[in-house]
Amino acid sequence: MSATPAITQHHWAPFLPMVKAVELVARGKRVLEVGPGYTPFAPASVFVDHDPPPRLAGLEVHAIDVSMEPLPFPDHSFDFVYCRHTLEDLHNPIFVCREMARVARAGYIETPSPLAECARGVDGGSPQWRGYAHHRYIAWVEDGTLLFLPKYPIIECLDFGAAEAVFVDGLNAGPMFWNTHFFWEGALPCRMLPDPTGFRLREDYGPLILRAAQHCLAQTAAMTEELLRKAGALEQSVAS
C-alpha cells in the first residue's frame, strides 16, 4: 500500500481573494461580524466575540457567549453578517445560525472543510490527529444547506483507504479547499446531522464523512472557477 502524501503547505489565514470577494458583496452595507478573533473583517462596524482582542479597542464590541446568549440586536438590524472559523468551535452552531439569520438579511459563513478536518497533519504543532484537535464539528454545503456533523472521537480510528490521499491531494490543490464557503440571503438553511433514526455510528459515520468530502470537492472546484472568473472581470474593469 502506498503511503499517504504529505501536506506541502498549510493555509490557516484568510485567503485574500476570497476575502475580497466577500468584501464586494458587503460593500456599502451595515455589517456585523460574529467571532472576529485576531483577523476582523474590514467592512464590519459591529463585532460579537466572547473574548474581544485588543485590536478591536474603540469599536462597538459585544462580549457574549453566542452558543447560549441571543445576539443583542433587533431583527434585521444588519444588511450582512460575516462569520469565519467560529461555528466549528461552538457547542450549538445551529442556534448561532438562527440568530444570525434573525439579525441580518444576508451573510457569509466559513469553516474548515471536511478535507481539512479529516486529513492528518493539518493542525500546527499537534500530533497526527485528524484535522484541528479542538474543533467540535465538520461542516459542508449540500443542496444549498449548511450541514454540521459532530466530530466524534471515533474519527481517529477510521481508515478511509484510498480517500486518505484524496483528502491531502485536495488540500495541496490550493487554499480554497481548506475551507467550506457559504453565502446566504434571506434565509440561512442549516441542519445538524446525523438523523438519529437508524443511525449506526460504526457503520454509517465513515460513509457520511466521505459524502461530505465529495460535496466539498465539487462545490469548492465550482466556487474557485467562479472566483477566478470574477477576479478576471474585475481586473479588466480596473484596466479599462
C-alpha positions in Angstrom: 0.0 0.0 0.0 1.4 3.4 -1.0 1.9 6.0 1.7 -0.5 8.9 2.0 1.1 12.1 0.6 2.1 14.8 3.0 0.5 18.3 3.2 3.0 20.6 1.4 1.7 23.9 2.7 -0.7 25.0 5.4 -3.4 27.6 4.7 -4.7 28.8 8.0 -5.0 32.6 7.4 -7.9 34.1 5.5 -7.5 33.6 1.7 -7.2 37.2 0.4 -9.1 36.6 -3.0 -12.0 35.1 -1.1 -12.0 37.9 1.5 -12.0 40.5 -1.4 -14.9 38.6 -3.0 -16.9 38.8 0.3 -16.0 42.5 0.7 -17.5 43.2 -2.7 -20.8 41.7 -1.6 -20.7 43.5 1.8 -19.7 46.9 0.3 -21.9 49.8 1.4 -23.8 47.7 3.9 -24.2 47.7 7.6 -22.1 44.6 8.6 -21.8 42.6 11.8 -19.0 40.1 12.4 -19.5 37.1 14.8 -16.2 35.8 16.1 -13.6 38.2 14.7 -10.7 36.9 16.7 -7.4 38.4 15.6 -8.4 39.0 12.0 -11.5 41.2 11.9 -13.4 41.6 8.7 -12.6 45.1 7.4 -16.2 46.2 6.3 -17.7 45.2 9.7 -18.7 48.1 12.1 -20.1 45.9 14.9 -18.5 42.8 16.5 -19.5 40.0 18.8 -16.8 37.9 20.5 -16.6 36.0 23.8 -13.1 37.4 24.4 -12.6 40.6 22.2 -8.9 41.1 21.2 -7.1 44.4 21.9 -7.2 45.4 18.2 -11.0 45.9 18.5 -10.5 48.6 21.2 -12.6 51.7 20.4 -15.0 49.8 18.2 -18.5 48.6 19.0 -17.9 45.1 20.5 -20.4 42.9 22.4 -18.8 40.2 24.6 -21.2 37.3 24.9 -21.3 33.6 24.6 -23.1 33.2 21.3 -23.7 29.4 21.9 -26.0 30.3 24.8 -27.0 34.0 24.5 -29.0 35.6 21.7 -27.3 38.3 19.7 -28.1 41.6 21.4 -29.7 43.2 18.3 -33.3 43.6 17.0 -34.5 41.7 14.0 -32.8 42.7 10.7 -30.5 45.2 12.3 -27.8 44.4 9.7 -27.6 44.0 6.0 -24.8 41.4 6.2 -23.1 39.2 8.8 -19.7 37.7 8.5 -18.7 34.6 10.5 -15.4 32.9 9.8 -13.8 29.9 11.6 -16.2 30.2 14.6 -19.1 27.8 14.3 -17.0 24.6 14.3 -15.8 25.6 17.8 -19.1 26.1 19.4 -21.5 23.9 21.4 -24.6 24.9 19.4 -23.8 26.2 15.9 -27.4 25.8 14.8 -28.6 28.3 17.4 -26.0 30.8 16.3 -27.0 30.4 12.6 -30.6 31.1 13.5 -29.6 34.2 15.4 -27.5 35.4 12.5 -30.5 34.9 10.2 -32.7 36.8 12.6 -30.5 39.9 12.9 -29.2 40.1 9.3 -30.6 39.9 5.8 -27.7 38.1 4.3 -24.2 36.8 5.1 -21.2 34.6 4.6 -20.0 31.7 6.7 -16.6 30.0 6.5 -15.5 26.9 8.4 -12.7 24.4 7.9 -13.6 22.0 5.1 -14.3 18.3 5.6 -10.9 17.6 3.9 -9.1 19.7 6.5 -11.0 18.1 9.4 -10.2 14.6 8.1 -6.6 14.8 6.9 -3.7 14.2 9.3 -1.0 16.9 9.8 -3.4 19.8 9.4 -3.1 21.3 12.9 0.2 23.0 13.7 2.3 21.6 16.5 -0.2 18.8 17.3 0.1 15.0 17.0 -1.0 13.5 13.7 -4.7 13.7 14.7 -7.3 14.3 12.1 -7.9 18.0 11.4 -8.0 20.5 14.2 -7.9 18.8 17.6 -10.2 21.4 19.3 -13.0 21.5 16.7 -16.4 20.0 17.5 -18.0 19.8 14.1 -17.4 19.1 10.4 -19.3 21.5 8.2 -20.1 21.4 4.5 -22.8 22.6 2.0 -25.2 20.1 0.4 -28.2 21.1 -1.8 -28.0 24.7 -0.6 -28.0 23.8 3.1 -25.1 24.2 5.6 -24.7 20.8 7.3 -23.0 20.1 10.7 -21.7 16.7 11.7 -20.3 16.2 15.2 -16.6 15.3 15.2 -16.9 12.1 17.2 -13.6 10.7 18.7 -14.1 7.5 16.6 -12.9 9.5 13.6 -9.3 8.8 14.8 -9.9 5.1 14.4 -11.4 5.1 10.9 -9.5 4.0 7.9 -10.7 5.8 4.7 -8.4 3.8 2.4 -7.7 5.5 -0.9 -9.6 8.6 0.3 -6.8 9.4 2.7 -4.7 10.5 -0.2 -7.7 12.3 -1.7 -8.0 14.5 1.4 -4.4 15.5 1.2 -4.3 16.0 -2.5 -7.3 18.3 -2.2 -5.7 20.4 0.4 -2.5 20.5 -1.7 -4.6 21.8 -4.6 -4.9 25.2 -3.1 -6.2 27.3 -0.1 -9.8 27.3 -1.3 -10.0 23.6 -0.5 -9.1 24.2 3.1 -12.5 25.8 3.9 -16.2 25.5 3.4 -17.7 28.7 2.0 -21.3 29.5 2.3 -23.2 32.6 1.1 -26.8 33.0 2.2 -29.5 35.6 1.7 -33.0 35.9 3.2 -32.8 32.5 4.9 -30.0 30.6 6.3 -30.8 26.9 5.7 -28.8 24.7 8.2 -29.1 21.3 9.7 -27.5 19.1 12.3 -26.5 15.5 11.3 -26.8 12.6 11.7 -30.5 11.9 11.8 -30.7 9.7 14.9 -33.3 7.4 13.4 -31.5 4.3 12.4 -28.0 5.9 12.5 -25.3 3.3 13.3 -22.1 5.1 14.4 -19.6 2.4 13.4 -21.2 1.6 10.1 -22.6 4.9 9.0 -20.2 7.6 10.2 -17.4 6.9 7.8 -19.6 6.9 4.6 -21.2 10.1 5.8 -17.8 11.8 6.1 -16.9 10.6 2.6 -20.1 12.1 1.3 -19.1 15.4 3.0 -15.7 15.2 1.3 -17.3 14.6 -2.2 -19.6 17.6 -1.8 -16.6 19.7 -0.6 -14.5 18.9 -3.6 -17.3 19.5 -6.1 -18.5 22.8 -4.5 -15.1 24.2 -4.0 -14.0 23.5 -7.5 -17.1 25.3 -8.9 -16.6 28.2 -6.5 -12.9 28.5 -7.3 -13.8 28.7 -11.0 -16.4 31.4 -10.3 -14.0 33.3 -8.1 -11.3 33.3 -10.9 -13.9 34.4 -13.4 -15.0 37.4 -11.3 -11.4 38.3 -10.5 -10.6 38.4 -14.2 -13.6 40.6 -14.9 -12.7 42.9 -12.1 -9.1 43.2 -13.4 -10.4 44.0 -16.9 -12.7 46.6 -15.4 -9.8 48.3 -13.5 -7.6 48.2 -16.6 -10.2 49.9 -18.7 
